[in-house]
Amino acid sequence: MDTSVSTQQTQARIQLSGRFDFNAHREFREAVDKALGSQGTTEVAVDLGNVAYLDSSALGMLLMLRDKAKTSGKSVFLTNAKGSVKQVLEIANFGKLFPIS
């Protein structure tokens, strides 16, 4: 999986692409730390538009991000989920845990 983090005004954006699974935990954790460490940001967007696959460990990593963000006083939302990725999020009821657009 490839990750990149960008910031614009008060939003940090984590852009993911490829397979979001257990093998991606190190890259995702580094992206989370960078996004949450950005000065002046109040929210973190996780862009799933280029994610082809995600599994239960990816769901756990998203929950870890949510908990870390809450501790930092920041909000998290998921964006651009489509296809099977969107379906997995719906089955896991992530719409009750995250704003999804």
C-alpha positions in Angstrom: 0.0 0.0 0.0 1.1 3.5 -0.7 0.4 6.4 1.6 0.8 10.1 1.4 -0.2 12.9 3.8 -1.0 16.5 2.8 -2.4 19.4 4.7 -4.6 22.2 3.6 -5.7 24.8 6.1 -7.2 22.9 9.0 -7.4 19.5 7.3 -4.8 16.7 7.1 -5.5 14.2 4.3 -4.2 10.7 4.3 -4.3 9.3 0.8 -4.2 5.5 0.5 -3.8 3.3 -2.5 -3.5 -0.4 -3.1 -4.3 -3.1 -0.5 -5.1 -1.9 3.0 -4.4 -4.9 5.1 -2.1 -6.0 8.0 1.0 -5.6 5.8 0.3 -1.9 5.6 0.2 -1.3 9.4 3.7 0.4 9.5 3.0 2.8 6.6 -0.4 3.6 8.0 0.9 4.3 11.5 3.6 6.6 10.1 0.9 8.5 8.0 -1.3 8.8 11.1 1.5 10.2 13.2 2.3 12.7 10.5 -1.3 13.7 10.0 -2.0 14.1 13.7 1.3 16.0 14.3 0.4 18.6 11.7 0.1 22.0 13.4 -3.2 23.8 13.2 -5.2 20.8 11.8 -8.5 20.0 13.4 -9.6 17.1 11.2 -8.2 14.2 9.4 -9.6 12.9 6.1 -8.8 9.3 5.0 -9.1 9.1 1.3 -10.0 5.5 0.3 -10.6 6.3 -3.4 -7.6 4.3 -4.6 -7.9 1.4 -2.1 -8.7 -1.8 -3.9 -9.1 -4.0 -0.8 -9.4 -3.7 2.9 -9.7 -6.4 5.6 -10.5 -6.5 9.3 -7.0 -5.4 10.3 -7.5 -2.3 8.2 -10.8 -1.6 10.1 -8.8 -1.9 13.3 -6.3 0.6 12.1 -9.0 3.0 11.3 -10.4 2.6 14.8 -6.9 3.2 16.2 -6.7 6.4 14.2 -10.1 7.5 15.5 -9.0 6.9 19.1 -5.7 8.8 18.6 -7.4 11.7 16.9 -10.0 12.0 19.7 -7.1 12.2 22.2 -5.6 15.0 20.1 -8.9 16.8 19.9 -9.3 16.1 16.1 -12.1 14.6 14.1 -11.7 11.9 11.5 -13.8 11.2 8.4 -13.6 8.7 5.5 -14.0 9.7 1.9 -14.2 8.3 -1.6 -14.9 4.7 -0.5 -16.4 2.7 -3.4 -17.1 -0.8 -4.5 -16.1 -3.6 -2.2 -14.3 -1.2 0.2 -17.6 0.7 0.7 -19.4 -2.5 1.1 -17.0 -3.7 3.9 -17.4 -0.4 5.7 -21.2 -0.7 5.5 -21.2 -4.3 6.7 -19.0 -3.3 9.6 -21.4 -0.4 10.5 -18.6 2.1 10.2 -21.1 4.7 9.2 -22.0 4.8 12.9 -18.4 5.4 13.9 -17.2 7.8 11.2 -18.7 10.4 8.9 -18.3 8.8 5.4 -18.6 10.9 2.3 
